[in-house]
Protein backbone atom coordinates (compact mmCIF):
# COMPACT_ATOMS: atom_id res chain seq x y z
CA UNK A 1 0.00 0.00 0.00
CA UNK A 2 2.91 2.38 0.72
CA UNK A 3 4.22 1.87 -2.80
CA UNK A 4 0.82 2.80 -4.26
CA UNK A 5 0.51 5.87 -2.06
CA UNK A 6 3.99 6.97 -3.09
CA UNK A 7 3.21 6.43 -6.76
CA UNK A 8 0.07 8.56 -6.70
CA UNK A 9 1.73 11.31 -4.66
CA UNK A 10 3.05 12.93 -7.84
CA UNK A 11 0.56 15.06 -9.86
CA UNK A 12 1.99 13.89 -13.21
CA UNK A 13 1.41 10.25 -12.28
CA UNK A 14 -2.11 11.02 -11.10
CA UNK A 15 -2.80 12.69 -14.44
CA UNK A 16 -1.44 9.65 -16.29
CA UNK A 17 -3.80 7.41 -14.30
CA UNK A 18 -6.72 9.65 -15.25
CA UNK A 19 -5.74 9.45 -18.93
CA UNK A 20 -5.54 5.67 -18.80
CA UNK A 21 -8.97 5.44 -17.20
CA UNK A 22 -10.65 5.75 -20.60
CA UNK A 23 -8.27 3.92 -22.94
CA UNK A 24 -4.94 2.22 -23.47
CA UNK A 25 -2.28 4.66 -24.61
CA UNK A 26 1.26 4.37 -25.90
CA UNK A 27 4.12 5.98 -24.03
CA UNK A 28 4.42 8.49 -26.88
CA UNK A 29 0.74 9.45 -26.65
CA UNK A 30 1.08 9.96 -22.91
CA UNK A 31 4.31 11.96 -23.25
CA UNK A 32 2.72 14.18 -25.91
CA UNK A 33 0.22 15.47 -23.37
CA UNK A 34 2.87 16.80 -20.94
CA UNK A 35 5.34 19.67 -21.16
CA UNK A 36 8.07 17.42 -19.72
CA UNK A 37 10.61 15.26 -21.55
CA UNK A 38 9.83 11.76 -22.79
CA UNK A 39 12.45 10.22 -20.48
CA UNK A 40 10.74 11.90 -17.52
CA UNK A 41 7.38 10.45 -18.59
CA UNK A 42 9.04 7.04 -18.98
CA UNK A 43 10.28 7.27 -15.39
CA UNK A 44 6.76 8.11 -14.19
CA UNK A 45 5.38 5.14 -16.14
CA UNK A 46 8.02 2.87 -14.59
CA UNK A 47 7.00 3.98 -11.07
CA UNK A 48 3.34 3.31 -11.88
CA UNK A 49 4.19 -0.08 -13.38
CA UNK A 50 6.33 -1.10 -10.37
CA UNK A 51 3.50 -0.07 -8.03
CA UNK A 52 1.12 -2.32 -9.98
CA UNK A 53 -1.08 0.56 -11.12
CA UNK A 54 -0.47 0.11 -14.84
CA UNK A 55 0.40 -2.79 -17.10
CA UNK A 56 2.17 -2.52 -20.39
CA UNK A 57 1.97 -4.66 -23.49
CA UNK A 58 4.25 -4.58 -26.49
CA UNK A 59 2.12 -4.31 -29.64
CA UNK A 60 4.30 -4.09 -32.71
CA UNK A 61 6.75 -1.29 -32.01
CA UNK A 62 4.54 0.41 -29.46
CA UNK A 63 4.29 -0.23 -25.76
CA UNK A 64 0.67 0.29 -24.70
CA UNK A 65 -0.17 1.14 -21.10
CA UNK A 66 -3.39 0.16 -19.37
CA UNK A 67 -4.76 1.08 -15.94
CA UNK A 68 -5.02 -1.65 -13.30
CA UNK A 69 -7.28 -0.50 -10.46
CA UNK A 70 -6.83 -3.47 -8.12
CA UNK A 71 -4.11 -1.79 -6.05
CA UNK A 72 -6.13 1.44 -5.93
CA UNK A 73 -9.09 -0.51 -4.56
CA UNK A 74 -6.96 -1.70 -1.64
CA UNK A 75 -5.87 1.85 -0.88
CA UNK A 76 -9.42 3.21 -1.22
CA UNK A 77 -10.72 0.58 1.20
CA UNK A 78 -8.08 1.55 3.74
CA UNK A 79 -8.77 5.28 3.29
CA UNK A 80 -12.52 4.64 3.58
CA UNK A 81 -12.21 4.03 7.29
CA UNK A 82 -11.40 7.72 7.72
CA UNK A 83 -14.31 9.04 5.68
CA UNK A 84 -17.12 10.67 7.60
CA UNK A 85 -20.62 10.24 6.22
CA UNK A 86 -22.01 13.40 4.67
CA UNK A 87 -24.97 15.24 6.15
CA UNK A 88 -27.20 13.79 3.43
CA UNK A 89 -26.01 10.24 4.05
CA UNK A 90 -26.87 10.59 7.75
CA UNK A 91 -30.28 12.03 6.90
CA UNK A 92 -31.04 9.25 4.42
CA UNK A 93 -29.95 6.66 6.98
CA UNK A 94 -32.29 8.24 9.54
CA UNK A 95 -35.12 8.26 6.99
CA UNK A 96 -34.53 4.59 6.17
CA UNK A 97 -34.60 3.72 9.86
CA UNK A 98 -37.87 5.62 10.30
CA UNK A 99 -39.46 3.89 7.29
CA UNK A 100 -38.55 0.44 8.63
CA UNK A 101 -39.78 1.38 12.12
CA UNK A 102 -43.11 2.61 10.72
CA UNK A 103 -43.57 -0.55 8.63
CA UNK A 104 -42.78 -2.73 11.64
CA UNK A 105 -45.26 -0.81 13.82
CA UNK A 106 -47.98 -1.14 11.17
CA UNK A 107 -47.40 -4.90 10.86
CA UNK A 108 -47.37 -5.29 14.62
CA UNK A 109 -50.45 -3.09 14.97
CA UNK A 110 -52.33 -5.01 12.25
CA UNK A 111 -51.52 -8.43 13.67
CA UNK A 112 -52.33 -7.18 17.18
CA UNK A 113 -55.65 -5.85 15.89
CA UNK A 114 -56.50 -9.14 14.23
CA UNK A 115 -55.76 -11.05 17.40
CA UNK A 116 -58.12 -8.77 19.29
CA UNK A 117 -60.91 -9.32 16.75
CA UNK A 118 -60.43 -13.10 16.81
CA UNK A 119 -60.70 -13.25 20.58
CA UNK A 120 -63.80 -11.05 20.61
C-alpha positions as CSV (number, residue, x, y, z in Angstrom):
1,X,0.0,0.0,0.0
2,X,2.9,2.4,0.7
3,X,4.2,1.9,-2.8
4,X,0.8,2.8,-4.3
5,X,0.5,5.9,-2.1
6,X,4.0,7.0,-3.1
7,X,3.2,6.4,-6.8
8,X,0.1,8.6,-6.7
9,X,1.7,11.3,-4.7
10,X,3.1,12.9,-7.8
11,X,0.6,15.1,-9.9
12,X,2.0,13.9,-13.2
13,X,1.4,10.2,-12.3
14,X,-2.1,11.0,-11.1
15,X,-2.8,12.7,-14.4
16,X,-1.4,9.6,-16.3
17,X,-3.8,7.4,-14.3
18,X,-6.7,9.7,-15.3
19,X,-5.7,9.4,-18.9
20,X,-5.5,5.7,-18.8
21,X,-9.0,5.4,-17.2
22,X,-10.6,5.7,-20.6
23,X,-8.3,3.9,-22.9
24,X,-4.9,2.2,-23.5
25,X,-2.3,4.7,-24.6
26,X,1.3,4.4,-25.9
27,X,4.1,6.0,-24.0
28,X,4.4,8.5,-26.9
29,X,0.7,9.5,-26.6
30,X,1.1,10.0,-22.9
31,X,4.3,12.0,-23.3
32,X,2.7,14.2,-25.9
33,X,0.2,15.5,-23.4
34,X,2.9,16.8,-20.9
35,X,5.3,19.7,-21.2
36,X,8.1,17.4,-19.7
37,X,10.6,15.3,-21.5
38,X,9.8,11.8,-22.8
39,X,12.5,10.2,-20.5
40,X,10.7,11.9,-17.5
41,X,7.4,10.4,-18.6
42,X,9.0,7.0,-19.0
43,X,10.3,7.3,-15.4
44,X,6.8,8.1,-14.2
45,X,5.4,5.1,-16.1
46,X,8.0,2.9,-14.6
47,X,7.0,4.0,-11.1
48,X,3.3,3.3,-11.9
49,X,4.2,-0.1,-13.4
50,X,6.3,-1.1,-10.4
51,X,3.5,-0.1,-8.0
52,X,1.1,-2.3,-10.0
53,X,-1.1,0.6,-11.1
54,X,-0.5,0.1,-14.8
55,X,0.4,-2.8,-17.1
56,X,2.2,-2.5,-20.4
57,X,2.0,-4.7,-23.5
58,X,4.3,-4.6,-26.5
59,X,2.1,-4.3,-29.6
60,X,4.3,-4.1,-32.7
61,X,6.7,-1.3,-32.0
62,X,4.5,0.4,-29.5
63,X,4.3,-0.2,-25.8
64,X,0.7,0.3,-24.7
65,X,-0.2,1.1,-21.1
66,X,-3.4,0.2,-19.4
67,X,-4.8,1.1,-15.9
68,X,-5.0,-1.6,-13.3
69,X,-7.3,-0.5,-10.5
70,X,-6.8,-3.5,-8.1
71,X,-4.1,-1.8,-6.0
72,X,-6.1,1.4,-5.9
73,X,-9.1,-0.5,-4.6
74,X,-7.0,-1.7,-1.6
75,X,-5.9,1.9,-0.9
76,X,-9.4,3.2,-1.2
77,X,-10.7,0.6,1.2
78,X,-8.1,1.6,3.7
79,X,-8.8,5.3,3.3
80,X,-12.5,4.6,3.6
81,X,-12.2,4.0,7.3
82,X,-11.4,7.7,7.7
83,X,-14.3,9.0,5.7
84,X,-17.1,10.7,7.6
85,X,-20.6,10.2,6.2
86,X,-22.0,13.4,4.7
87,X,-25.0,15.2,6.1
88,X,-27.2,13.8,3.4
89,X,-26.0,10.2,4.1
90,X,-26.9,10.6,7.7
91,X,-30.3,12.0,6.9
92,X,-31.0,9.2,4.4
93,X,-29.9,6.7,7.0
94,X,-32.3,8.2,9.5
95,X,-35.1,8.3,7.0
96,X,-34.5,4.6,6.2
97,X,-34.6,3.7,9.9
98,X,-37.9,5.6,10.3
99,X,-39.5,3.9,7.3
100,X,-38.5,0.4,8.6
101,X,-39.8,1.4,12.1
102,X,-43.1,2.6,10.7
103,X,-43.6,-0.5,8.6
104,X,-42.8,-2.7,11.6
105,X,-45.3,-0.8,13.8
106,X,-48.0,-1.1,11.2
107,X,-47.4,-4.9,10.9
108,X,-47.4,-5.3,14.6
109,X,-50.5,-3.1,15.0
110,X,-52.3,-5.0,12.3
111,X,-51.5,-8.4,13.7
112,X,-52.3,-7.2,17.2
113,X,-55.7,-5.8,15.9
114,X,-56.5,-9.1,14.2
115,X,-55.8,-11.1,17.4
116,X,-58.1,-8.8,19.3
117,X,-60.9,-9.3,16.7
118,X,-60.4,-13.1,16.8
119,X,-60.7,-13.3,20.6
120,X,-63.8,-11.0,20.6
